[in-house]
Amino acid sequence: MSSPSVDLGPRPTLQLLRILQEAVTNAMRHSGARRIAVTGSAGPYGPIRITVRDDGTGLVEGYRRGRGLTSMETRARHLGGALTIATGPDGTCLTLEVPLARANSSG
């Protein structure tokens, strides 16, 4: 039994990759985390959900949103999705949700 495949096309796939790269880079660079977990899921009709969670210090109160977070949010909006960030003393969890434009179950 094969899993359904999702064909997003090259541009949306690249945008998802760039968001994921930035999220992991930010966690490695800024959080002081010892662990970073990346999970992903997609149902046959959506949405695609990617979560990057770290056990670092969390975002400090009044942090200034840099180009990386702004870029991730812009990319998510262009995909019709949303980026949420939950942070606290036990770390940060960034979640990206993108609706599927089309599911391809011929895989």
KOLVO-712358 format. One record per residue (C-alpha): residue number from 1; residue in one letter; z, x, y. Coordinates in steps of 0.5 Angstrom, whole numbers, always signed. Layout:
<atoms>
{nr:NUM rest:a w:Z u:X v:Y}
...
</atoms>
This chain:
<atoms>
{nr:1 rest:m w:+0 u:+0 v:+0}
{nr:2 rest:s w:-2 u:+3 v:+7}
{nr:3 rest:s w:+1 u:+2 v:+13}
{nr:4 rest:p w:-3 u:-1 v:+19}
{nr:5 rest:s w:-6 u:+4 v:+24}
{nr:6 rest:v w:-6 u:+3 v:+31}
{nr:7 rest:d w:-12 u:+5 v:+35}
{nr:8 rest:l w:-11 u:+6 v:+42}
{nr:9 rest:g w:-16 u:+10 v:+44}
{nr:10 rest:p w:-16 u:+17 v:+47}
{nr:11 rest:r w:-14 u:+16 v:+54}
{nr:12 rest:p w:-8 u:+11 v:+52}
{nr:13 rest:t w:-6 u:+16 v:+47}
{nr:14 rest:l w:-6 u:+22 v:+52}
{nr:15 rest:q w:-2 u:+18 v:+57}
{nr:16 rest:l w:+3 u:+17 v:+51}
{nr:17 rest:l w:+3 u:+24 v:+49}
{nr:18 rest:r w:+5 u:+26 v:+56}
{nr:19 rest:i w:+10 u:+21 v:+57}
{nr:20 rest:l w:+13 u:+24 v:+51}
{nr:21 rest:q w:+12 u:+31 v:+53}
{nr:22 rest:e w:+16 u:+30 v:+59}
{nr:23 rest:a w:+22 u:+26 v:+56}
{nr:24 rest:v w:+23 u:+32 v:+51}
{nr:25 rest:t w:+22 u:+37 v:+56}
{nr:26 rest:n w:+27 u:+34 v:+61}
{nr:27 rest:a w:+32 u:+33 v:+56}
{nr:28 rest:m w:+31 u:+41 v:+54}
{nr:29 rest:r w:+31 u:+43 v:+61}
{nr:30 rest:h w:+37 u:+39 v:+65}
{nr:31 rest:s w:+41 u:+36 v:+60}
{nr:32 rest:g w:+45 u:+41 v:+56}
{nr:33 rest:a w:+44 u:+37 v:+50}
{nr:34 rest:r w:+45 u:+40 v:+43}
{nr:35 rest:r w:+41 u:+35 v:+40}
{nr:36 rest:i w:+35 u:+31 v:+42}
{nr:37 rest:a w:+32 u:+25 v:+38}
{nr:38 rest:v w:+26 u:+22 v:+38}
{nr:39 rest:t w:+24 u:+16 v:+35}
{nr:40 rest:g w:+18 u:+11 v:+35}
{nr:41 rest:s w:+16 u:+4 v:+32}
{nr:42 rest:a w:+10 u:-1 v:+33}
{nr:43 rest:g w:+9 u:-7 v:+30}
{nr:44 rest:p w:+2 u:-10 v:+28}
{nr:45 rest:y w:+2 u:-13 v:+34}
{nr:46 rest:g w:+6 u:-9 v:+39}
{nr:47 rest:p w:+10 u:-7 v:+42}
{nr:48 rest:i w:+10 u:+1 v:+42}
{nr:49 rest:r w:+17 u:+3 v:+43}
{nr:50 rest:i w:+19 u:+11 v:+44}
{nr:51 rest:t w:+26 u:+13 v:+45}
{nr:52 rest:v w:+28 u:+20 v:+47}
{nr:53 rest:r w:+36 u:+20 v:+46}
{nr:54 rest:d w:+40 u:+27 v:+48}
{nr:55 rest:d w:+47 u:+28 v:+47}
{nr:56 rest:g w:+48 u:+32 v:+54}
{nr:57 rest:t w:+51 u:+31 v:+60}
{nr:58 rest:g w:+47 u:+25 v:+63}
{nr:59 rest:l w:+44 u:+24 v:+69}
{nr:60 rest:v w:+49 u:+25 v:+75}
{nr:61 rest:e w:+51 u:+20 v:+80}
{nr:62 rest:g w:+46 u:+20 v:+86}
{nr:63 rest:y w:+41 u:+24 v:+82}
{nr:64 rest:r w:+34 u:+25 v:+86}
{nr:65 rest:r w:+28 u:+22 v:+82}
{nr:66 rest:g w:+24 u:+28 v:+81}
{nr:67 rest:r w:+16 u:+28 v:+80}
{nr:68 rest:g w:+17 u:+28 v:+72}
{nr:69 rest:l w:+21 u:+21 v:+72}
{nr:70 rest:t w:+16 u:+19 v:+77}
{nr:71 rest:s w:+10 u:+21 v:+73}
{nr:72 rest:m w:+13 u:+18 v:+67}
{nr:73 rest:e w:+14 u:+11 v:+70}
{nr:74 rest:t w:+7 u:+11 v:+73}
{nr:75 rest:r w:+4 u:+13 v:+67}
{nr:76 rest:a w:+8 u:+7 v:+63}
{nr:77 rest:r w:+6 u:+2 v:+69}
{nr:78 rest:h w:-2 u:+4 v:+68}
{nr:79 rest:l w:-1 u:+3 v:+60}
{nr:80 rest:g w:+2 u:-4 v:+62}
{nr:81 rest:g w:+9 u:-2 v:+60}
{nr:82 rest:a w:+16 u:+0 v:+62}
{nr:83 rest:l w:+20 u:+6 v:+62}
{nr:84 rest:t w:+28 u:+5 v:+62}
{nr:85 rest:i w:+33 u:+10 v:+63}
{nr:86 rest:a w:+41 u:+9 v:+60}
{nr:87 rest:t w:+45 u:+15 v:+62}
{nr:88 rest:g w:+53 u:+16 v:+61}
{nr:89 rest:p w:+58 u:+22 v:+59}
{nr:90 rest:d w:+55 u:+22 v:+52}
{nr:91 rest:g w:+48 u:+23 v:+54}
{nr:92 rest:t w:+41 u:+20 v:+56}
{nr:93 rest:c w:+37 u:+15 v:+53}
{nr:94 rest:l w:+30 u:+14 v:+55}
{nr:95 rest:t w:+26 u:+8 v:+52}
{nr:96 rest:l w:+18 u:+7 v:+53}
{nr:97 rest:e w:+16 u:+0 v:+51}
{nr:98 rest:v w:+8 u:-1 v:+51}
{nr:99 rest:p w:+5 u:-7 v:+49}
{nr:100 rest:l w:-1 u:-6 v:+44}
{nr:101 rest:a w:-8 u:-8 v:+47}
{nr:102 rest:r w:-11 u:-9 v:+40}
{nr:103 rest:a w:-8 u:-7 v:+33}
{nr:104 rest:n w:-12 u:-5 v:+28}
{nr:105 rest:s w:-10 u:-6 v:+21}
{nr:106 rest:s w:-16 u:-3 v:+17}
{nr:107 rest:g w:-12 u:+4 v:+16}
</atoms>
